[in-house]
Amino acid sequence: MLLFVLALVITALGVAAYGHYNPSAQDITFPNYHLSAVPDWVPLAIAAAVPLILFLLHLLLAPSRTRS
């Protein structure tokens, strides 16, 4: 769990630094949606959250696989 907290802190600091130095916004277009003026750090935060969620799931499920 300590490694997850460390990875979470490092990711949060990286996203915060990126958001601080890149204050601009961009438009994001999906087939049925159009999001305008999205800050540049939001897609970065979503992309960083994906491996962290997978890491957290592995962290929570690993003890149950070890016991069985």
C-alpha positions as CSV (number, residue, x, y, z in Angstrom):
1,M,0.0,0.0,0.0
2,L,2.9,2.3,0.6
3,L,4.0,1.9,-3.0
4,F,0.6,2.9,-4.2
5,V,0.6,6.1,-2.0
6,L,4.1,6.9,-3.3
7,A,3.0,6.5,-6.9
8,L,-0.2,8.6,-6.2
9,V,1.9,11.4,-4.7
10,I,4.4,11.4,-7.5
11,T,1.6,11.4,-10.1
12,A,-0.3,14.2,-8.3
13,L,2.9,16.3,-8.2
14,G,3.6,15.7,-11.9
15,V,0.0,16.6,-12.9
16,A,0.2,19.7,-10.7
17,A,3.5,20.8,-12.2
18,Y,2.1,20.2,-15.7
19,G,-1.0,22.2,-14.9
20,H,1.0,25.1,-13.4
21,Y,3.3,25.4,-16.4
22,N,0.7,24.8,-19.1
23,P,-2.4,26.9,-18.2
24,S,-3.9,26.8,-21.7
25,A,-7.1,24.9,-22.8
26,Q,-8.1,22.7,-25.7
27,D,-11.2,21.4,-27.4
28,I,-11.9,17.7,-27.2
29,T,-14.2,16.1,-29.7
30,F,-15.9,12.7,-29.5
31,P,-18.3,11.3,-32.1
32,N,-21.4,12.5,-30.2
33,Y,-19.9,15.1,-27.7
34,H,-17.8,18.2,-28.0
35,L,-16.0,19.6,-24.9
36,S,-14.7,23.1,-25.2
37,A,-12.1,24.8,-23.1
38,V,-10.9,21.7,-21.3
39,P,-7.7,22.6,-19.3
40,D,-4.6,20.8,-20.6
41,W,-4.0,18.9,-17.4
42,V,-7.4,17.1,-17.4
43,P,-6.5,14.6,-20.2
44,L,-3.1,14.1,-18.5
45,A,-4.8,13.4,-15.2
46,I,-7.1,10.8,-16.8
47,A,-4.3,9.1,-18.5
48,A,-2.3,8.9,-15.3
49,A,-5.3,7.6,-13.4
50,V,-5.7,4.5,-15.6
51,P,-2.4,2.7,-14.5
52,L,-3.0,3.9,-10.9
53,I,-6.4,2.3,-10.9
54,L,-5.0,-0.9,-12.3
55,F,-2.2,-0.8,-9.7
56,L,-4.7,-0.4,-6.9
57,L,-6.8,-3.3,-8.2
58,H,-3.8,-5.5,-8.3
59,L,-2.8,-4.3,-4.8
60,L,-6.3,-5.2,-3.4
61,L,-6.7,-8.5,-5.2
62,A,-3.2,-10.0,-4.8
63,P,-3.6,-11.2,-1.1
64,S,-6.8,-13.1,-2.0
65,R,-5.0,-14.9,-4.9
66,T,-2.1,-15.7,-2.6
67,R,-4.3,-17.3,0.1
68,S,-6.1,-19.6,-2.4
